[in-house]
Amino acid sequence: MPEGPELHLASLYVNKMCNGVVFTGAVRKSEVSKNPDVPFICEAYRITATSRGKEVRLTLTPMKSDDPKQRVKTGQADQPMDIVFRFGMSGYFRLTTEDELPKHAHLCFFSKETPCRVLSFVDVRRFGSWQPSGVWQPGRGPCIMFEYKSFRENVLSHLSDRAFDRPICEVLLNQKYFNGIGNYLRAEILFRLNIPPFVPARNVLEGLESEDFCDKEKPVKNDTNTKTSFITEESGDLLRLCHTVPLEVVNLGGKGYDPEKADYSEFEAWLQCYYVDGMKSIRDHNGRTMWFKGDPGPMAPKDSKSPKAKKRAKKEDDHDYTDEKKVSRSHSESTTKKTVTKQEIVTKTPKKGKDARPKEAKSKRQRENTRDVKTPQLGKKSMARRRKSSSAEPTAAGPQRRSGRVTRQNDK
């Protein structure tokens, strides 16, 4: 998911590719998008971009016309318009020719040239959004990268809020205080500081009132008071790394996050914890996967397993089911041949004689029912009646039994 660094790289891309390009006409939205239309039409305008945390703002600025009256008659825009974008899970910008327009382009700006080029907002999953004539979302805090002083003051002045009762890994995703931090950034920041992800956030942030970190070690308390973790001057403080670690990703430039080419080799080489072999993962209370090393901390969800652990457990449950005990796939062929499944017993051809298949055992209820069933005994009158009916001549009603044989009237 694009985080603060990726959205800033997107704004740099727009400014670089659209420098000197003049756009014209209406802004076109795709038919499948549920986002609002952009009511902007202009004969000639330019596009610039700015990022703030997890938002990008495009500014459409009309160029001055020689005939202002004509612009009023045709309904052309004469004032700039801001469009604020949030990328969701897979949003990004691309400038292409009209023939090479991406399949999932949901908002398009057309250039005033031949052949025409198109700046498009591409979003495969359609979780992204935009707001015409929009402003920065009011509930978001200052940007972690480019408003560091305001960001730091905003966090430290609200440590008494109930939000900081939660584990530090979950508070780092709260955009009211950490605008721009996402899943991979929180893992990398906590890993570098050797902070367990599920310790109370307030305990980690207390004592960071000044920007300069104290020389002494600062203990991170936990609820059980059985263990104490330390943040030292060597590793820096949490708020400072929330500022510097995202800037490292920005410095990777185009070699880092590139959704179009899907080349993440430089970015993956930069990662130290997130999806790295040897690290642990667990789902937090919001269902987001947290990557870490060592002890998760006292506030970790109980009985929570990582997605990989669940898949592994399922495979073990489905492993070589037989009538006898479970047999490991690593056993020799001689061991597995001795194991006979239920299906083989049913489909096996029965043998005659001593080796014939034994009858299946009856259930307790079947045995009880068998004991209760008795052969009916005929009385003297019934026997006499039966002898009399057997000695009578056959009728046309059907076959009659005589001397143990069945005869018909036509056989006489």
N, C-alpha and C positions, 0 to 999 in steps of 0.2 A: 504494500500500500504506500503511495507517495506520502512522504512526510515533509517537514519544513525545508530540508535541503533540496528535495526534488522539485518542490514548487518554486523555490528561488531559481533553480536551474531552468525551469520552464519559462520564467519571466525573462531571464537572460537570453534564452533562445528566441523569444518573440522580439525583443529589442534588437537583436543582431540580424535576424532574417527580415524583419520589416523596416529596417533602417533605409529611408529613401523610397520606400514603396508607397504608392498612392492607391487607396482603395475607393470603390465607388458602388453606388446602388444600394439595394436593401440587404439586410443581414438575413440569411436563410437558415431556418431550423428544419431538422429532419422530421418526417411524418411520425416516426415511432417515439420521439422524445416527448416526455410529459412536462418538461421545463417550459417556462413562459416564452412567448415570442419577444423578440427585441425590436421595438418600434423605432427604428433608426434608418433613415434614408438620406443619403447625401451624394452629391455629384462627385465630390472629392474630399477624402479625409485620410488621416494617418492613425496608426495604432501604436501605442506604447504600453508597457506592462510594468507592474510593481507587485512585489510579494510581501506578505506579512504572516508569519506563522504558517498555518495550513490553508491560506487563501491567496489567490492571485487576482489582481484587478487590471482589466484592460480598459484603457481610456481611448475612446474614439473622438478625435479632434477634427472638426470640419476645417477645411482650408478656406481662406478668404476668397470671396468671389467678386468679380468686377461689377456684377449687377445684383445687389441685394434684393431688389424688388422681384426679380425673376425667381429667386430662391423661395421667397414667401409664397408666390403663386403656385409653384410646383410642390410645395410642402416639404422642401428640403430642410434638414436640421441645421441650425445655426449655432447651437450650443454643444459643448462636449458632453458625452455620455460615458459613465463608468459602468462596467459590467463586472461583478464580483463572482469568481469561480471557486468552487470547492471540488476537488478532483475525485473524491470517493475512493474506490479501490483501484481504478485503472485509467484515470484521465490524463491526457497530455495534449500539447499543441503540435501541429505539423503544418509546414508551408510546402505545398506541392502544386503541380500543374493540375488543371481541371480534369484531365484524363486520368491522372494518378490519384484521384481523391480517395482516401481510405474508406473502407466499407462502413466503418462505424463512426463516421464523421457526423456529429449531431448539431453543430453550429458553424456556419461558414461565412467568411468575409472575402469578397472577390476584388481582385486588383484591377486597376484601370490601365491595362496594357494588353498587348497581343504577342504571344498567346497569354491568356488569362491565367493568373496564379491564385491559389485559394489558401487562406489561413483557416485551419479547421480545428475545432475542439473534438478530439477523438476519445471515445469512452466505450470500451467493449462491453463492460458489465452494466453500464447505465446507472451507476450509483452516484455519479458526479452531478453537480447542479450549478446553475448560474442565476444571477439576479440582476435584471436591467435596472439602471439608475440606483444601483445598490451601494451600500457602505460596508465597512468592515463589520463583521458580526459582533454585536454589542457584548455578548457573553464571553468573548475570547479575551485573554489577557495580552500583554505586550509580547512582541516577537522575541523568541529566545536568542536569535542571532543578531538582529539589527536594532533592538531596543533593550539591550542587556541591563542597563541601569534601572530602567522602569520595571523590567521583568523581575529583577532581584528584589526591588523594594515591594513589589506587589505580593510576592511570595512571603517575605519575612514579616510584612505588616498584617498578614492574615493567618498566622500560625495557630491562633486560638480557634479558628473555624473548625467545625466538626469534620470537614473533608480531610483534615490531616490526622484524624484518628485511624484512618485506613492504612493498609500496608503501603510502603513507599512505591512499590512497583505499580500499584493501581493509581496512586495520586499523580504519578508522572504522566499518566494519560489524560488527566483532567485539563482540558484546554482553557479553563478559566485561569489557571495559574501557569501551565506549561504549554503555551501555544506554539506548536511545531513539533513536539515530542510524540513519537509513535512507538510501535512495538519493537522495532529493531534498535532504535536509539536508546530506549530505557534499558534494554539488555546490555548494550555496550557500555553505557555510563555506569551502571551498578557493578558490572564485572570489573571495570578498571579501578573502582574504589573498594572492591572486595566487600560490598555491602550485601547482606542477605536480602532477597527481594521482599520477603514477608515480615519485615519489622515495622513498627509504627513510624509513619512519616515524620511526625513531630519530633520524635527522638533523634532522627537523623539530621533534621534541619535546625534544631535548637543550638544556639551559640554561634550562628553564622550572621549575626547582625551587621558586621562590617564586611566590606568587600575583601579585605586582607585576612587571610586565614591565620589563626593563632598558631604559635610555635608548638604549643603543648598538644598532646594527644587528646582527642575528644571521644569519650565512650558513647557507644550506641546502646541504650538500655533496651531490654525486652521485658515482656510480661512475666516471664518465669523467674527472672533474676538469677538464672543459673549460669548463663554465659554472658560475656561482654565482648562486643566487637569494637574495633577502633578505626577511626579515619585519621590518617597522619598527614602532616604537611607535605610529605613526599608525594602523595597521591592527589593532593588538591582537594577542593570542596565540591559538593554535588552541584550547586548552582553554577559554578564556574564551568564545570564539565558539560552542563546542559547548554552552555554557550559555545565552547570550543570544539566539542565532538561533532556537532552538525556542520561547523565550518570546515572540518576535515573532509567531509563528504562533498561539500561544495568545491573544495580545491581539487577533487578528483576530476571535476569537469565532465565532459562527454564520455570519459573513460569509465565513469561510474554507472549510474542508473540511466539506462537507455531503453525505454519500453518499445521503441520501433525496431531496433536491431536485436533486442533481447540478448545483448551481450553484457553480462554481469561479471565478467572475469575479474576486472580490477576491483569492483565493489566487493565481491566475495573474498578476494585476497585481503581486503582491508578489514573485514569482519574478524573479531576475536572471540565472540561468544555466540551470537545469533546464528542458529542452524549449523554450528561448528561441531565436528565429531568430538566426542568425549564430554560434551556439556550435557547437563540435565534439562529437562523441560517439564513444566507442570501448568495446568490451567488455573488461572486466577479466579476470583469470585465472579467475574464478569464473563468468564468463558474464553478469555484471551490467553494464548499460550505464552508462558514466560520462560525464557532461557536463562540459565544461571550455572554456577559452579559451587559445590559444597552444600552447606546446610541451607534450606529455603527460608528458615526463620520460624518464629513461634506462631505467626498468624496465617500460615499456609493452610489452604482448604483441606479438611480431613477426607481421607479416602479418595483423593484426587490423583488420577493417573495421567501421564502424558499420552498424546494420541498414538505414538509409536508403541507404548507399553500395552495399550488396549488391543491393537492389532496383533501384537505378539501373543497375548493371552488367548485371543480367539483362535489363532493357529494351533496353539497347544491343545485347546479343547477339542478341535476337529481332527486331532492327530490319530490316524489309523485305528478306527473303532473296530473291535472284534468281540466275539462271545467271551473269550478269555480276557486276561488282563491286557491293557494297552501295550503294544509292542513298538519299540522305537524303530524309526526307519533306518537307523544305523546298524541294526542287528544283521546277522548273516542270513543267507537264504535258507539255510537249514532250520533256523529258528522260526522264520516266517512261514515255512511250509507246514509246520506243526499247528499253526493257528487256523481254525476253521470258522468261517463266518456263518451267520444264520442263513444267508441266501444259498450258500453251498449245500447246507444240510437239506433244505427244501427241494432244491433242483436235482439232487443226486438220485440216480436211478436205483430203485430198491433191488436188493439181491434176494435170491431164494435160499431156503434152507436155514442153516444155523446163522448165516451172516445177514439174514433179513433185517430190515430196519426195525428197531424196537418201536412199539407203539408209544405215542406221546402220552405222558401222564395226564390223567384227568384231574380237573380241579376238584376242590373239596365239595362244592355244591353239586357237581355232576355225580360224584360218588354217593352223596346222600340221596339224590334223586333215584339212582340206580337201585339202592337198597330198598326203597319204598315201593318199587314197581313189582307186582306179583302176577304170576300167570293165572288167569281166571279159571276156577274149577266149575265143571258142568255137573248139575244135579241129575238124578235118575230120570225125571220128566224130560229134561232137555236132551238127554242121550236118546231116549225113546223117540222123541219128536224128530231127532236128527236121522235115526235109522229109517223111520217111516218115510221121510222126504227123499232119502237116497234110493229107496226101493221103488218109488213111484215112477211112472212112465214119463219120458221127456216131453216137454211142451214146446210150442213155437216161441216161447218167450226168450229162449236163448239156450246156451249150453248147460247141461246137467252133469253132475259128478256121479259116476257109477264105477264101483270097484277100482277106485283110484285113477280112472281115466275120464277124459272130457270128450263127449260125443255131441253131435248135432243131429237134428231130425233128418236132414238131407243125406246123412251118411248111411242110413239104413238101407 
